[in-house]
Amino acid sequence: MSITEPDITIKTKVPKSRRILAFDLIRGLFLIIIMIDHVELYPSGFDLLTGKGRLWASAAEGFFFMSGLLIGMMYRRRIAFGMKFVFKKMWTRAAELYIVGVGLTLLFVAWVVFTHHPPIKDALPAPFPWHHYIKEALLMRFTYGWADFLVRFAILMFIAPFVFFLVAKGKWWLAAAGIFVAWLFRGQGFTLAWQLIFNGGIIIGFYWDRLESSFRNLPKARRRQIKTGVFGIAGITLAISYLSVYLLSLLFHLWGWSHLPAFWQHVAYDWGNWNHDVWLYADKWTMGPLRVILFAFWFTSLYWLVRRYEAKINRYTRGLIELLGRNSLMVYTIHAFIVFTLKMYLIPPNTSVLQNFLITGLGLTLLISLSVLYVRSKAIIKARLAPKLWSFKTAS
């Protein structure tokens, strides 16, 4: 498949936006998983969906990748407005993410400090040196609460138009090389590590239609072979990852209670060493190479599954998961408030399985309810303001 330089001259018409339902459903699912993992009450039954956030790939990187993917797709259609428009829009979004992210950090810190509540995430010094932490928050070197991804998104969104510019000029290979080199020199840096999947998503999103068309044009037998291979690798590795979280933990738990026969002790010991070696290459913070590869297989399989059954999924979930995916920034902000409130006031030091289930279920119910309320309120306000704005426009 050859990738040629697209036309980026100014045009009068912009291609109509074509939302892919599967993407909204997947983003909504990722938000639900992130919510469950941030409440972090195990076992609850809900953790069977998430793998307790300890699988070899997670919803977090899926959320980063999809953000880049949708940026590539959306601004590919908006190139007609010119690159100045693209830079302005992306940097405006970066500023929004920065303001919300820093604002939430300072709000959550003030909530803990002024209520004299024991710190619920990271330790805070007492007396609290506000001048130092305000400066650190503004410089994005300090975050607090469960919305810390926002400032990281702000950094990536600031860089995004430069990546997009190269891709739009047909130099996707140069953008890809820069992204890969930055990842190689990531060290322990989160942003350099995670930009790989975010910026990689921009490139894939830009050429999404062409990539899908090329795949559809393959012979049917070849497509079946590729799908079988991808589903096979994804299924096997996902199963092993799940067993490493649940079964291996159970074996060590029984071993600790001296209820594990000698044979299973050897199995647990060897399996534990092997699992430790795997995590050296599947580290989440630094986006290890194995994690990137497995994420590609897992996400592709998830996309194919959801795309095939998207209409049924949306119907059976009454459009609620789609609603979450369509309003991801607001939903992520709402989730941060819910998690913070639950941990401040509702989660006791020790909980039972039933309490874990009820509290996590309450968090999810609040997330969906408040998101629906936000969307409906927004629609009502827009409907009421529209006639006034139209009258003002006509009068002018």
PLY file of the C-alpha trace (Angstrom):
ply
format ascii 1.0
element vertex 396
property float x
property float y
property float z
element edge 395
property int vertex1
property int vertex2
end_header
0.00 0.00 0.00
1.48 3.34 -0.97
0.75 6.39 1.11
0.84 9.58 -0.91
0.67 13.16 0.22
-2.93 14.34 0.61
-4.21 17.62 -0.74
-4.02 20.21 2.05
-5.11 23.24 0.05
-8.01 25.33 1.32
-11.39 24.15 0.07
-14.88 25.44 0.55
-16.35 22.09 1.62
-15.29 19.85 4.45
-16.11 16.12 4.28
-19.02 15.25 6.51
-18.06 13.71 9.84
-18.65 9.96 9.92
-18.69 8.68 13.48
-17.86 5.04 13.98
-20.16 3.66 16.65
-17.67 0.99 17.69
-15.15 3.66 18.71
-17.64 5.40 20.99
-18.60 2.05 22.53
-14.97 1.09 23.12
-14.17 4.46 24.70
-17.22 4.14 26.92
-16.12 0.64 27.95
-12.62 1.91 28.73
-14.07 4.64 30.96
-16.10 2.06 32.89
-13.00 -0.11 33.36
-10.94 2.90 34.49
-13.68 3.77 37.00
-13.68 0.24 38.46
-9.89 0.14 38.73
-9.73 3.56 40.37
-12.31 2.63 43.01
-9.97 -0.33 43.54
-12.10 -2.56 45.77
-11.28 -6.22 45.13
-12.80 -8.72 44.95
-16.07 -7.16 43.84
-17.09 -9.22 40.82
-16.55 -6.13 38.66
-12.80 -6.77 38.74
-13.34 -9.84 36.55
-13.98 -7.35 33.74
-10.83 -5.35 34.41
-8.21 -7.83 35.62
-7.70 -5.47 38.59
-5.70 -3.19 36.28
-2.85 -5.71 36.41
-3.12 -7.26 32.94
-0.32 -6.97 30.37
-2.30 -4.22 28.64
-5.06 -2.04 30.05
-7.88 0.36 29.29
-5.63 3.31 30.16
-3.39 2.91 27.12
-6.47 2.07 25.06
-7.88 5.45 26.05
-4.64 7.21 25.04
-4.49 5.37 21.72
-8.11 6.13 20.87
-7.63 9.81 21.66
-4.80 9.96 19.13
-6.72 7.83 16.64
-9.77 10.08 16.71
-7.60 13.21 16.43
-6.04 11.78 13.27
-9.44 10.92 11.81
-11.19 14.16 12.79
-8.52 16.61 11.67
-7.92 14.65 8.47
-11.37 15.87 7.48
-10.63 19.41 8.68
-7.44 19.94 6.69
-9.56 21.95 4.28
-9.53 24.78 6.84
-5.73 24.89 6.74
-2.97 24.03 9.19
-3.37 27.28 11.14
-6.88 26.13 12.01
-5.55 22.71 13.08
-2.84 24.23 15.30
-5.32 26.65 16.89
-7.90 23.95 17.60
-5.41 21.46 19.05
-3.69 24.07 21.21
-7.06 25.33 22.44
-7.90 21.77 23.45
-4.49 21.44 25.12
-5.20 24.61 27.12
-8.61 23.23 28.20
-7.04 19.97 29.36
-4.31 21.87 31.22
-6.77 24.17 33.00
-9.10 21.33 34.02
-6.22 19.05 35.07
-4.41 21.67 37.19
-7.72 22.97 38.55
-8.79 19.51 39.72
-5.42 18.90 41.37
-5.63 22.13 43.38
-9.29 21.53 44.22
-8.69 18.00 45.50
-5.65 19.08 47.54
-7.66 21.94 49.08
-10.48 19.50 49.84
-8.13 17.28 51.85
-6.14 20.07 53.53
-9.06 22.29 54.60
-11.19 19.37 55.85
-8.17 18.01 57.79
-8.82 14.63 56.22
-5.93 12.13 56.12
-4.43 12.05 52.59
-6.29 9.48 50.51
-3.79 8.94 47.71
-0.32 10.37 48.26
1.06 11.78 51.51
0.82 15.56 51.91
3.12 17.52 54.24
1.71 19.39 57.24
1.69 22.34 57.41
1.00 22.38 53.69
3.33 24.66 51.65
0.79 26.02 49.20
3.20 28.23 47.26
5.45 25.26 46.41
2.67 22.88 45.36
0.79 25.51 43.36
3.99 26.16 41.40
4.57 22.41 40.93
0.96 21.91 39.79
1.22 24.77 37.28
4.44 23.25 35.95
2.63 19.86 35.70
5.11 18.22 38.05
2.51 17.54 40.72
-0.94 15.99 40.32
-3.41 14.83 42.93
-6.58 12.80 42.69
-7.73 10.58 39.87
-7.63 12.97 36.90
-3.85 13.06 36.52
-4.03 11.90 32.89
-5.45 15.29 31.88
-2.19 17.24 32.19
-0.37 14.44 30.37
-2.96 14.66 27.60
-2.38 18.44 27.55
1.35 17.92 26.85
0.64 15.41 24.10
-2.07 17.62 22.60
0.40 20.52 22.46
2.82 18.33 20.48
0.07 16.72 18.35
-0.19 19.40 15.60
3.51 19.02 14.79
3.04 15.27 14.34
-0.13 15.87 12.37
1.61 18.41 10.12
4.24 15.85 9.09
1.59 13.22 8.43
-0.55 15.67 6.45
2.48 16.51 4.28
2.88 12.80 3.48
5.93 12.43 5.74
4.28 9.91 8.07
7.48 7.85 8.05
9.42 10.83 9.48
6.78 11.32 12.20
6.88 7.58 12.97
10.69 7.63 13.19
10.61 10.59 15.61
7.96 8.91 17.74
9.95 5.68 17.90
13.24 7.42 18.73
11.53 9.41 21.52
10.18 6.13 22.91
13.65 4.55 22.78
15.01 7.37 24.95
12.03 7.32 27.35
13.98 6.11 30.39
11.50 6.36 33.27
9.61 9.22 31.63
5.87 8.65 31.30
5.24 11.20 28.55
8.01 9.97 26.23
6.78 6.41 26.79
3.06 6.95 26.26
3.44 9.33 23.33
4.20 6.21 21.30
0.62 4.99 21.38
-0.96 8.46 21.32
1.04 9.77 18.34
0.95 6.35 16.70
-2.82 6.62 16.96
-2.72 9.95 15.11
-0.90 8.36 12.18
-3.23 5.35 12.07
-6.31 7.58 12.44
-5.19 9.81 9.57
-4.98 6.83 7.22
-7.82 4.86 8.81
-10.15 4.82 5.81
-7.32 3.77 3.51
-6.13 1.04 5.88
-9.64 -0.35 6.26
-10.20 -0.23 2.51
-6.91 -2.07 1.87
-7.89 -4.76 4.36
-11.35 -5.17 2.83
-9.79 -5.53 -0.62
-7.73 -8.51 0.45
-8.99 -11.94 -0.67
-11.54 -13.34 1.76
-9.33 -16.32 2.66
-6.42 -13.98 3.45
-8.62 -11.80 5.68
-9.82 -14.90 7.50
-6.25 -16.06 8.07
-5.20 -12.67 9.48
-8.22 -12.48 11.78
-7.69 -16.04 12.99
-4.05 -15.28 13.78
-4.81 -11.99 15.56
-7.71 -13.45 17.58
-5.62 -16.51 18.42
-2.64 -14.55 19.74
-4.90 -12.08 21.57
-7.01 -14.84 23.13
-4.07 -16.95 24.31
-2.07 -14.05 25.75
-5.13 -12.51 27.40
-5.99 -15.85 29.01
-2.43 -16.29 30.34
-2.45 -12.71 31.64
-5.76 -13.29 33.44
-4.49 -16.54 34.96
-1.35 -14.76 36.12
-3.51 -12.23 37.95
-6.03 -14.61 39.49
-4.72 -18.18 39.57
-1.09 -17.33 40.36
-2.23 -15.01 43.16
-4.39 -17.82 44.55
-1.48 -20.28 44.47
0.76 -17.89 46.42
-2.08 -17.19 48.85
-2.54 -20.91 49.53
1.22 -21.35 49.79
1.31 -18.64 52.42
-1.32 -20.51 54.41
0.64 -23.79 54.02
-2.24 -25.33 52.08
-0.32 -25.85 48.84
1.10 -29.29 47.91
4.79 -29.48 46.96
4.07 -29.92 43.24
1.99 -26.75 43.08
4.61 -24.91 45.12
7.13 -25.61 42.35
4.58 -24.56 39.72
3.87 -21.30 41.58
7.59 -20.58 42.08
8.52 -21.13 38.42
5.42 -19.35 37.17
6.11 -16.40 39.47
9.68 -16.06 38.18
8.49 -16.27 34.58
5.76 -13.69 35.23
8.34 -11.37 36.78
10.47 -11.62 33.63
7.44 -10.89 31.44
6.73 -7.71 33.40
10.23 -6.45 32.69
9.06 -6.05 29.07
5.41 -5.24 29.79
5.93 -2.40 32.25
3.00 -0.01 32.21
4.67 3.25 33.23
7.44 3.03 30.62
5.30 1.27 28.00
7.49 -1.81 27.58
7.83 -3.32 24.09
5.85 -6.45 24.94
3.03 -4.30 26.28
2.90 -2.31 23.04
2.79 -5.48 20.91
0.12 -7.17 23.04
-1.95 -3.99 23.13
-1.96 -3.96 19.32
-3.34 -7.52 19.20
-5.84 -6.99 22.03
-7.17 -3.69 20.72
-7.50 -4.97 17.14
-9.46 -8.00 18.35
-11.68 -5.84 20.55
-12.37 -3.48 17.67
-13.34 -6.28 15.30
-15.66 -7.82 17.88
-17.35 -4.56 18.84
-17.62 -3.42 15.20
-19.36 -6.66 14.29
-21.91 -6.44 17.12
-22.02 -2.67 17.64
-25.74 -2.31 16.86
-26.70 -5.06 19.33
-24.35 -3.76 22.02
-25.75 -0.26 21.67
-29.32 -1.51 21.75
-28.85 -3.77 24.79
-27.00 -1.05 26.72
-29.67 1.50 25.70
-27.03 3.81 24.27
-25.47 4.48 27.68
-21.98 3.19 26.82
-22.06 5.20 23.59
-23.04 8.29 25.59
-20.02 7.83 27.86
-17.71 7.43 24.88
-19.05 10.50 23.09
-18.49 12.74 26.14
-15.21 11.31 27.35
-13.62 14.46 28.82
-16.64 15.33 30.94
-17.17 11.69 31.94
-13.51 11.37 32.96
-13.86 14.54 35.07
-17.04 13.23 36.69
-15.33 9.93 37.44
-12.51 11.79 39.23
-15.02 13.51 41.55
-16.88 10.27 42.24
-13.74 8.27 43.07
-12.44 11.07 45.29
-15.75 11.34 47.18
-16.05 7.58 47.64
-12.53 7.32 49.04
-13.06 10.36 51.28
-16.36 9.38 52.86
-17.76 5.98 51.90
-14.98 3.40 51.78
-14.14 1.95 55.23
-10.63 0.66 56.05
-11.77 -2.97 55.72
-14.48 -4.14 53.37
-16.28 -7.37 52.52
-16.94 -8.71 49.03
-20.53 -7.49 49.27
-19.41 -3.99 50.28
-16.91 -3.95 47.43
-19.67 -4.86 44.99
-22.13 -2.30 46.35
-19.67 0.60 46.56
-18.25 -0.07 43.08
-21.78 -0.47 41.72
-22.75 2.84 43.34
-19.78 4.53 41.68
-20.75 3.19 38.26
-24.39 4.17 38.78
-23.37 7.70 39.70
-21.03 7.89 36.72
-23.75 6.93 34.26
-26.50 8.98 35.95
-24.45 12.19 36.20
-23.22 11.76 32.62
-26.80 11.39 31.35
-27.81 14.43 33.42
-24.93 16.44 31.92
-25.82 15.49 28.34
-29.54 16.22 28.81
-28.88 19.54 30.56
-26.52 20.55 27.78
-29.16 19.67 25.15
-31.85 21.67 27.00
-29.62 24.73 27.37
-28.63 24.52 23.71
-32.26 24.21 22.61
-33.27 27.26 24.66
-30.36 29.39 23.53
-30.60 28.49 19.83
-33.70 30.67 19.04
-32.18 33.65 20.91
-28.88 33.33 19.09
-30.73 33.04 15.76
-32.80 36.14 16.53
-29.65 38.07 17.48
-27.91 36.92 14.29
-30.86 37.97 12.09
-31.19 41.32 13.84
-27.49 42.02 13.30
0 1
1 2
2 3
3 4
4 5
5 6
6 7
7 8
8 9
9 10
10 11
11 12
12 13
13 14
14 15
15 16
16 17
17 18
18 19
19 20
20 21
21 22
22 23
23 24
24 25
25 26
26 27
27 28
28 29
29 30
30 31
31 32
32 33
33 34
34 35
35 36
36 37
37 38
38 39
39 40
40 41
41 42
42 43
43 44
44 45
45 46
46 47
47 48
48 49
49 50
50 51
51 52
52 53
53 54
54 55
55 56
56 57
57 58
58 59
59 60
60 61
61 62
62 63
63 64
64 65
65 66
66 67
67 68
68 69
69 70
70 71
71 72
72 73
73 74
74 75
75 76
76 77
77 78
78 79
79 80
80 81
81 82
82 83
83 84
84 85
85 86
86 87
87 88
88 89
89 90
90 91
91 92
92 93
93 94
94 95
95 96
96 97
97 98
98 99
99 100
100 101
101 102
102 103
103 104
104 105
105 106
106 107
107 108
108 109
109 110
110 111
111 112
112 113
113 114
114 115
115 116
116 117
117 118
118 119
119 120
120 121
121 122
122 123
123 124
124 125
125 126
126 127
127 128
128 129
129 130
130 131
131 132
132 133
133 134
134 135
135 136
136 137
137 138
138 139
139 140
140 141
141 142
142 143
143 144
144 145
145 146
146 147
147 148
148 149
149 150
150 151
151 152
152 153
153 154
154 155
155 156
156 157
157 158
158 159
159 160
160 161
161 162
162 163
163 164
164 165
165 166
166 167
167 168
168 169
169 170
170 171
171 172
172 173
173 174
174 175
175 176
176 177
177 178
178 179
179 180
180 181
181 182
182 183
183 184
184 185
185 186
186 187
187 188
188 189
189 190
190 191
191 192
192 193
193 194
194 195
195 196
196 197
197 198
198 199
199 200
200 201
201 202
202 203
203 204
204 205
205 206
206 207
207 208
208 209
209 210
210 211
211 212
212 213
213 214
214 215
215 216
216 217
217 218
218 219
219 220
220 221
221 222
222 223
223 224
224 225
225 226
226 227
227 228
228 229
229 230
230 231
231 232
232 233
233 234
234 235
235 236
236 237
237 238
238 239
239 240
240 241
241 242
242 243
243 244
244 245
245 246
246 247
247 248
248 249
249 250
250 251
251 252
252 253
253 254
254 255
255 256
256 257
257 258
258 259
259 260
260 261
261 262
262 263
263 264
264 265
265 266
266 267
267 268
268 269
269 270
270 271
271 272
272 273
273 274
274 275
275 276
276 277
277 278
278 279
279 280
280 281
281 282
282 283
283 284
284 285
285 286
286 287
287 288
288 289
289 290
290 291
291 292
292 293
293 294
294 295
295 296
296 297
297 298
298 299
299 300
300 301
301 302
302 303
303 304
304 305
305 306
306 307
307 308
308 309
309 310
310 311
311 312
312 313
313 314
314 315
315 316
316 317
317 318
318 319
319 320
320 321
321 322
322 323
323 324
324 325
325 326
326 327
327 328
328 329
329 330
330 331
331 332
332 333
333 334
334 335
335 336
336 337
337 338
338 339
339 340
340 341
341 342
342 343
343 344
344 345
345 346
346 347
347 348
348 349
349 350
350 351
351 352
352 353
353 354
354 355
355 356
356 357
357 358
358 359
359 360
360 361
361 362
362 363
363 364
364 365
365 366
366 367
367 368
368 369
369 370
370 371
371 372
372 373
373 374
374 375
375 376
376 377
377 378
378 379
379 380
380 381
381 382
382 383
383 384
384 385
385 386
386 387
387 388
388 389
389 390
390 391
391 392
392 393
393 394
394 395
